[in-house]
Each structure stands twice: as C-alpha cells, then as structure tokens.
Amino acid sequence: MPIYMKNLFVNQLKSHSGFFFAPWVLLFVLSGIIPSISFSQSTSSPKKQSHAHQHGKGSLELTLEKNILNGTLELPLEALLGFEHSPKTSAEKLALSTLEKSLASLHLWFTVSKNASCTESKTSFERQTSSKHSDLLYTFSFICEKPEALQELHLLFLKEYQRVQEIQVIYVNQVGQRSIVVKRNSPILRF
Ligand SMILES: [Zn+2]
C-alpha cells in the first residue's frame, strides 16, 4: 500500500475511534481525588473498538504475560449508570462519582484465585463516546507470584450491575487464545 494511503487509513482510524477526555475525568485528575488512577491519553495510542456497542453486553480482553494478568473491560455506560449522556442532574452526577470511586478499587470488580498470590496493579478508565452512545473502558493488571495457580477470575461487577447480561471474553496466554462467554448467572471465568 502506498505511504499516502497508509496515512489516510491511520487518520480514518483515529477519527473513528471516538476517544476523548470527558470533562469529569479531567476534573478528577486536577483535583487529585483519585490519585491512584492513571489516565492514559487515548489519542496517543488508539485502541481498536473490541466489540460493537450493545446494551446488556460487554467485552473483556485478558492477557497473561509471564506473571502479569492484564485486562481491558469495555461496557456500555448505560448498563452502569442508567444513562449515557454527560451527567446533568445532581442524581446523575452522584451516580457518576459513585462509579468512579468504585473503579478505583479493582477488588470490587474482579478477584482472582487466592493461591496465585496476586496483587492489584495499575488501573485506569476512560469514556469512549460515539454519537449517542458511551462505553466505559477500564484497564487493570494483577501481578501474581504464582501465575500457574491462576484458575478463576470472578466478575464481581455482574452482581452489582444487573443490566449487564453477558461478557464476551478473549483470553490470551503463551499457549494460545480462547474465546469465552461469561453470563451474569454464573459470573466466574475459569482459565
Ligand atoms: Zn448505548
């Protein structure tokens, strides 16, 4: 492909990725309310949209590299907040700040097998918007002393957010790649 076509292609990807820093994210960064959360500038490393926006469904990409389990969870904000637009009323603002506080605590969202002796590492989140819809993009890591003992990942948020019906999981390790669907009535992923 000629270089100018490649550039065109990259530009199109960027313009369609729809990432932006929501004002509420910036506010939290500036005020330092959640200092443990790092926010990545999404335009510098555009991530492809891993699934089509569909209410009630989410996606999770998991990668085990040596002793680090990296995850990216993508969920419609509608399922988490009951709305997708920027918060306007005081009730909507409260719902959003409650969600943000929750995201700072990875153990409220996921836990892994205790025998693997994992500790939570960095987490970050951003809001991804296209037309009238918004998704949460939540990235996290566990660092494990005994990754060979990793047997289960519990998707705790499925109990909290009942609008989420299922999560399409892609799990990658050194052996290969698996695709698994986790339903809300059985919210445990077995590696
Ligand atoms: Zn939507």
py3Dmol code that shows the C-alpha trace and the ligand (Angstrom):
import py3Dmol

protein = """\
ATOM      1  CA  MET A   1       0.000   0.000   0.000  1.00  0.00           C
ATOM      2  CA  PRO A   2       1.478   3.428  -0.896  1.00  0.00           C
ATOM      3  CA  ILE A   3       2.507   5.516   2.116  1.00  0.00           C
ATOM      4  CA  TYR A   4      -0.083   8.201   1.479  1.00  0.00           C
ATOM      5  CA  MET A   5      -2.818   5.556   1.579  1.00  0.00           C
ATOM      6  CA  LYS A   6      -1.469   4.189   4.841  1.00  0.00           C
ATOM      7  CA  ASN A   7      -1.584   7.672   6.350  1.00  0.00           C
ATOM      8  CA  LEU A   8      -5.114   8.099   5.130  1.00  0.00           C
ATOM      9  CA  PHE A   9      -6.053   4.808   6.699  1.00  0.00           C
ATOM     10  CA  VAL A  10      -4.480   5.726  10.045  1.00  0.00           C
ATOM     11  CA  ASN A  11      -6.211   9.095  10.027  1.00  0.00           C
ATOM     12  CA  GLN A  12      -9.527   7.433   9.377  1.00  0.00           C
ATOM     13  CA  LEU A  13      -8.926   5.052  12.253  1.00  0.00           C
ATOM     14  CA  LYS A  14      -8.164   7.948  14.550  1.00  0.00           C
ATOM     15  CA  SER A  15     -11.164   9.945  13.507  1.00  0.00           C
ATOM     16  CA  HIS A  16     -13.453   6.967  14.033  1.00  0.00           C
ATOM     17  CA  SER A  17     -12.045   5.869  17.347  1.00  0.00           C
ATOM     18  CA  GLY A  18     -14.149   8.470  19.126  1.00  0.00           C
ATOM     19  CA  PHE A  19     -11.970   8.744  22.223  1.00  0.00           C
ATOM     20  CA  PHE A  20     -11.955  11.899  24.211  1.00  0.00           C
ATOM     21  CA  PHE A  21     -11.223  13.119  27.679  1.00  0.00           C
ATOM     22  CA  ALA A  22     -14.565  13.792  29.296  1.00  0.00           C
ATOM     23  CA  PRO A  23     -14.616  16.945  31.449  1.00  0.00           C
ATOM     24  CA  TRP A  24     -15.449  14.886  34.521  1.00  0.00           C
ATOM     25  CA  VAL A  25     -12.311  12.840  34.041  1.00  0.00           C
ATOM     26  CA  LEU A  26     -10.213  15.986  33.822  1.00  0.00           C
ATOM     27  CA  LEU A  27     -11.843  17.356  36.962  1.00  0.00           C
ATOM     28  CA  PHE A  28     -10.857  14.303  38.951  1.00  0.00           C
ATOM     29  CA  VAL A  29      -7.304  14.428  37.657  1.00  0.00           C
ATOM     30  CA  LEU A  30      -6.934  18.098  38.504  1.00  0.00           C
ATOM     31  CA  SER A  31      -8.444  17.766  41.929  1.00  0.00           C
ATOM     32  CA  GLY A  32      -6.397  14.642  42.680  1.00  0.00           C
ATOM     33  CA  ILE A  33      -9.398  12.910  44.211  1.00  0.00           C
ATOM     34  CA  ILE A  34      -8.330   9.570  42.816  1.00  0.00           C
ATOM     35  CA  PRO A  35      -4.532   9.796  42.811  1.00  0.00           C
ATOM     36  CA  SER A  36      -4.086   6.047  42.390  1.00  0.00           C
ATOM     37  CA  ILE A  37      -5.691   6.072  38.966  1.00  0.00           C
ATOM     38  CA  SER A  38      -3.661   6.911  35.926  1.00  0.00           C
ATOM     39  CA  PHE A  39      -5.348   8.277  32.857  1.00  0.00           C
ATOM     40  CA  SER A  40      -3.913   7.482  29.502  1.00  0.00           C
ATOM     41  CA  GLN A  41      -4.129   9.970  26.687  1.00  0.00           C
ATOM     42  CA  SER A  42      -6.142   7.844  24.360  1.00  0.00           C
ATOM     43  CA  THR A  43      -5.293   9.744  21.187  1.00  0.00           C
ATOM     44  CA  SER A  44      -1.610   8.830  21.520  1.00  0.00           C
ATOM     45  CA  SER A  45      -2.339   5.097  21.477  1.00  0.00           C
ATOM     46  CA  PRO A  46      -5.701   4.490  19.862  1.00  0.00           C
ATOM     47  CA  LYS A  47      -7.219   1.169  20.819  1.00  0.00           C
ATOM     48  CA  LYS A  48      -9.483  -0.568  18.413  1.00  0.00           C
ATOM     49  CA  GLN A  49     -13.075  -0.936  19.454  1.00  0.00           C
ATOM     50  CA  SER A  50     -13.237  -4.549  20.553  1.00  0.00           C
ATOM     51  CA  HIS A  51     -16.971  -5.040  20.265  1.00  0.00           C
ATOM     52  CA  ALA A  52     -19.995  -3.322  18.813  1.00  0.00           C
ATOM     53  CA  HIS A  53     -21.849  -1.218  21.373  1.00  0.00           C
ATOM     54  CA  GLN A  54     -24.770  -3.332  22.525  1.00  0.00           C
ATOM     55  CA  HIS A  55     -26.740  -2.655  25.684  1.00  0.00           C
ATOM     56  CA  GLY A  56     -26.526  -5.505  28.173  1.00  0.00           C
ATOM     57  CA  LYS A  57     -23.308  -6.868  26.707  1.00  0.00           C
ATOM     58  CA  GLY A  58     -19.664  -6.149  27.323  1.00  0.00           C
ATOM     59  CA  SER A  59     -16.253  -7.426  26.370  1.00  0.00           C
ATOM     60  CA  LEU A  60     -13.134  -8.328  28.281  1.00  0.00           C
ATOM     61  CA  GLU A  61      -9.664  -8.866  26.872  1.00  0.00           C
ATOM     62  CA  LEU A  62      -7.304 -10.731  29.192  1.00  0.00           C
ATOM     63  CA  THR A  63      -3.639 -11.355  28.550  1.00  0.00           C
ATOM     64  CA  LEU A  64      -1.322 -13.337  30.777  1.00  0.00           C
ATOM     65  CA  GLU A  65       2.285 -12.347  30.156  1.00  0.00           C
ATOM     66  CA  LYS A  66       4.674 -14.168  32.500  1.00  0.00           C
ATOM     67  CA  ASN A  67       3.335 -13.182  35.928  1.00  0.00           C
ATOM     68  CA  ILE A  68       1.133 -10.251  34.881  1.00  0.00           C
ATOM     69  CA  LEU A  69      -2.542 -10.581  34.032  1.00  0.00           C
ATOM     70  CA  ASN A  70      -3.642  -7.554  32.028  1.00  0.00           C
ATOM     71  CA  GLY A  71      -7.298  -6.826  31.382  1.00  0.00           C
ATOM     72  CA  THR A  72      -9.411  -4.371  29.421  1.00  0.00           C
ATOM     73  CA  LEU A  73     -13.114  -4.300  30.193  1.00  0.00           C
ATOM     74  CA  GLU A  74     -15.468  -2.494  27.871  1.00  0.00           C
ATOM     75  CA  LEU A  75     -19.062  -1.895  28.953  1.00  0.00           C
ATOM     76  CA  PRO A  76     -21.895   0.339  27.797  1.00  0.00           C
ATOM     77  CA  LEU A  77     -22.166   3.173  30.335  1.00  0.00           C
ATOM     78  CA  GLU A  78     -25.911   2.772  30.094  1.00  0.00           C
ATOM     79  CA  ALA A  79     -25.555  -0.518  31.977  1.00  0.00           C
ATOM     80  CA  LEU A  80     -23.550   1.106  34.758  1.00  0.00           C
ATOM     81  CA  LEU A  81     -25.310   4.433  35.149  1.00  0.00           C
ATOM     82  CA  GLY A  82     -28.720   4.033  33.564  1.00  0.00           C
ATOM     83  CA  PHE A  83     -27.806   6.820  31.131  1.00  0.00           C
ATOM     84  CA  GLU A  84     -25.058   7.525  28.609  1.00  0.00           C
ATOM     85  CA  HIS A  85     -25.052  11.298  28.189  1.00  0.00           C
ATOM     86  CA  SER A  86     -22.884  13.659  30.211  1.00  0.00           C
ATOM     87  CA  PRO A  87     -24.407  13.954  33.690  1.00  0.00           C
ATOM     88  CA  LYS A  88     -26.726  16.908  34.116  1.00  0.00           C
ATOM     89  CA  THR A  89     -28.875  16.444  37.204  1.00  0.00           C
ATOM     90  CA  SER A  90     -27.457  16.084  40.710  1.00  0.00           C
ATOM     91  CA  ALA A  91     -28.642  12.457  40.764  1.00  0.00           C
ATOM     92  CA  GLU A  92     -26.730  11.721  37.542  1.00  0.00           C
ATOM     93  CA  LYS A  93     -23.609  13.423  38.885  1.00  0.00           C
ATOM     94  CA  LEU A  94     -23.836  11.363  42.047  1.00  0.00           C
ATOM     95  CA  ALA A  95     -24.214   8.155  40.036  1.00  0.00           C
ATOM     96  CA  LEU A  96     -21.097   9.006  38.070  1.00  0.00           C
ATOM     97  CA  SER A  97     -18.967   9.888  41.075  1.00  0.00           C
ATOM     98  CA  THR A  98     -20.070   6.658  42.773  1.00  0.00           C
ATOM     99  CA  LEU A  99     -18.973   4.707  39.718  1.00  0.00           C
ATOM    100  CA  GLU A 100     -15.616   6.481  39.617  1.00  0.00           C
ATOM    101  CA  LYS A 101     -14.937   5.713  43.268  1.00  0.00           C
ATOM    102  CA  SER A 102     -15.800   2.086  42.641  1.00  0.00           C
ATOM    103  CA  LEU A 103     -13.421   1.887  39.665  1.00  0.00           C
ATOM    104  CA  ALA A 104     -10.543   2.943  41.907  1.00  0.00           C
ATOM    105  CA  SER A 105     -10.990  -0.345  43.799  1.00  0.00           C
ATOM    106  CA  LEU A 106     -10.276  -3.192  41.424  1.00  0.00           C
ATOM    107  CA  HIS A 107     -11.266  -5.800  44.032  1.00  0.00           C
ATOM    108  CA  LEU A 108     -14.861  -4.561  43.767  1.00  0.00           C
ATOM    109  CA  TRP A 109     -14.824  -5.544  40.092  1.00  0.00           C
ATOM    110  CA  PHE A 110     -12.574  -8.593  39.835  1.00  0.00           C
ATOM    111  CA  THR A 111     -10.926 -11.116  42.111  1.00  0.00           C
ATOM    112  CA  VAL A 112      -8.603 -13.943  41.139  1.00  0.00           C
ATOM    113  CA  SER A 113      -7.688 -17.266  42.748  1.00  0.00           C
ATOM    114  CA  LYS A 114      -6.124 -16.602  46.160  1.00  0.00           C
ATOM    115  CA  ASN A 115      -3.484 -19.296  45.670  1.00  0.00           C
ATOM    116  CA  ALA A 116      -1.929 -17.291  42.839  1.00  0.00           C
ATOM    117  CA  SER A 117      -0.963 -14.556  45.345  1.00  0.00           C
ATOM    118  CA  CYS A 118      -1.832 -11.679  43.073  1.00  0.00           C
ATOM    119  CA  THR A 119      -1.768  -8.001  43.910  1.00  0.00           C
ATOM    120  CA  GLU A 120      -3.677  -5.293  42.128  1.00  0.00           C
ATOM    121  CA  SER A 121      -1.556  -3.120  39.931  1.00  0.00           C
ATOM    122  CA  LYS A 122      -2.411  -0.045  37.912  1.00  0.00           C
ATOM    123  CA  THR A 123      -5.984   0.719  36.882  1.00  0.00           C
ATOM    124  CA  SER A 124      -7.268   3.374  34.554  1.00  0.00           C
ATOM    125  CA  PHE A 125     -10.521   4.205  32.894  1.00  0.00           C
ATOM    126  CA  GLU A 126     -11.814   6.414  30.170  1.00  0.00           C
ATOM    127  CA  ARG A 127     -15.058   7.172  28.484  1.00  0.00           C
ATOM    128  CA  GLN A 128     -15.461   6.355  24.830  1.00  0.00           C
ATOM    129  CA  THR A 129     -18.295   8.062  23.007  1.00  0.00           C
ATOM    130  CA  SER A 130     -19.768   7.749  19.562  1.00  0.00           C
ATOM    131  CA  SER A 131     -22.947   9.540  18.530  1.00  0.00           C
ATOM    132  CA  LYS A 132     -25.460   8.992  21.374  1.00  0.00           C
ATOM    133  CA  HIS A 133     -23.703   6.047  22.975  1.00  0.00           C
ATOM    134  CA  SER A 134     -20.894   5.782  25.513  1.00  0.00           C
ATOM    135  CA  ASP A 135     -18.716   2.971  26.751  1.00  0.00           C
ATOM    136  CA  LEU A 136     -16.534   2.603  29.773  1.00  0.00           C
ATOM    137  CA  LEU A 137     -13.021   1.377  29.002  1.00  0.00           C
ATOM    138  CA  TYR A 138     -11.455   0.024  32.189  1.00  0.00           C
ATOM    139  CA  THR A 139      -7.912  -1.319  32.146  1.00  0.00           C
ATOM    140  CA  PHE A 140      -6.256  -3.114  35.020  1.00  0.00           C
ATOM    141  CA  SER A 141      -3.477  -5.522  35.945  1.00  0.00           C
ATOM    142  CA  PHE A 142      -2.805  -8.176  38.525  1.00  0.00           C
ATOM    143  CA  ILE A 143       0.778  -9.099  39.345  1.00  0.00           C
ATOM    144  CA  CYS A 144       0.921 -12.699  40.532  1.00  0.00           C
ATOM    145  CA  GLU A 145       3.617 -14.535  42.484  1.00  0.00           C
ATOM    146  CA  LYS A 146       2.264 -17.900  41.326  1.00  0.00           C
ATOM    147  CA  PRO A 147       0.606 -17.359  37.946  1.00  0.00           C
ATOM    148  CA  GLU A 148       0.458 -21.133  37.454  1.00  0.00           C
ATOM    149  CA  ALA A 149      -2.128 -21.209  40.266  1.00  0.00           C
ATOM    150  CA  LEU A 150      -4.470 -18.843  38.419  1.00  0.00           C
ATOM    151  CA  GLN A 151      -7.640 -20.833  37.989  1.00  0.00           C
ATOM    152  CA  GLU A 152     -10.517 -18.423  38.259  1.00  0.00           C
ATOM    153  CA  LEU A 153     -11.433 -14.825  37.690  1.00  0.00           C
ATOM    154  CA  HIS A 154     -14.605 -13.662  39.413  1.00  0.00           C
ATOM    155  CA  LEU A 155     -16.508 -10.927  37.597  1.00  0.00           C
ATOM    156  CA  LEU A 156     -17.978  -9.346  40.715  1.00  0.00           C
ATOM    157  CA  PHE A 157     -19.457  -6.345  38.919  1.00  0.00           C
ATOM    158  CA  LEU A 158     -22.050  -8.615  37.293  1.00  0.00           C
ATOM    159  CA  LYS A 159     -23.786  -8.847  40.664  1.00  0.00           C
ATOM    160  CA  GLU A 160     -23.693  -5.098  41.187  1.00  0.00           C
ATOM    161  CA  TYR A 161     -24.760  -4.012  37.700  1.00  0.00           C
ATOM    162  CA  GLN A 162     -27.736  -6.130  36.792  1.00  0.00           C
ATOM    163  CA  ARG A 163     -28.258  -4.600  33.382  1.00  0.00           C
ATOM    164  CA  VAL A 164     -25.143  -6.409  32.162  1.00  0.00           C
ATOM    165  CA  GLN A 165     -26.213  -9.798  30.872  1.00  0.00           C
ATOM    166  CA  GLU A 166     -23.020 -11.246  29.446  1.00  0.00           C
ATOM    167  CA  ILE A 167     -19.363 -10.583  28.820  1.00  0.00           C
ATOM    168  CA  GLN A 168     -17.515 -11.835  25.776  1.00  0.00           C
ATOM    169  CA  VAL A 169     -14.019 -12.721  26.967  1.00  0.00           C
ATOM    170  CA  ILE A 170     -10.894 -13.180  24.909  1.00  0.00           C
ATOM    171  CA  TYR A 171      -8.126 -14.807  26.931  1.00  0.00           C
ATOM    172  CA  VAL A 172      -4.591 -14.900  25.592  1.00  0.00           C
ATOM    173  CA  ASN A 173      -1.633 -16.653  27.177  1.00  0.00           C
ATOM    174  CA  GLN A 174       1.580 -18.165  25.831  1.00  0.00           C
ATOM    175  CA  VAL A 175      -0.285 -21.290  24.733  1.00  0.00           C
ATOM    176  CA  GLY A 176      -2.816 -19.501  22.587  1.00  0.00           C
ATOM    177  CA  GLN A 177      -6.115 -17.661  22.549  1.00  0.00           C
ATOM    178  CA  ARG A 178      -9.550 -18.649  23.835  1.00  0.00           C
ATOM    179  CA  SER A 179     -12.946 -17.081  23.499  1.00  0.00           C
ATOM    180  CA  ILE A 180     -15.344 -17.499  26.418  1.00  0.00           C
ATOM    181  CA  VAL A 181     -18.782 -16.070  27.197  1.00  0.00           C
ATOM    182  CA  VAL A 182     -19.471 -15.338  30.875  1.00  0.00           C
ATOM    183  CA  LYS A 183     -23.149 -14.942  31.784  1.00  0.00           C
ATOM    184  CA  ARG A 184     -24.444 -12.949  34.707  1.00  0.00           C
ATOM    185  CA  ASN A 185     -25.961 -16.019  36.420  1.00  0.00           C
ATOM    186  CA  SER A 186     -22.515 -17.691  36.541  1.00  0.00           C
ATOM    187  CA  PRO A 187     -20.024 -14.838  36.819  1.00  0.00           C
ATOM    188  CA  ILE A 188     -16.818 -16.892  37.051  1.00  0.00           C
ATOM    189  CA  LEU A 189     -14.228 -17.299  34.336  1.00  0.00           C
ATOM    190  CA  ARG A 190     -12.195 -20.494  34.541  1.00  0.00           C
ATOM    191  CA  PHE A 191      -8.782 -20.282  32.919  1.00  0.00           C
TER     192      PHE A 191
END
"""
ligand_1 = """\
1
ZN
Zn -25.800 2.929 24.167
"""
view = py3Dmol.view(width=600, height=400)
view.addModel(protein, "pdb")
view.setStyle({"model": 0}, {"cartoon": {"style": "trace"}})
view.addModel(ligand_1, "xyz")
view.setStyle({"model": 1}, {"stick": {}})
view.zoomTo()
view.show()
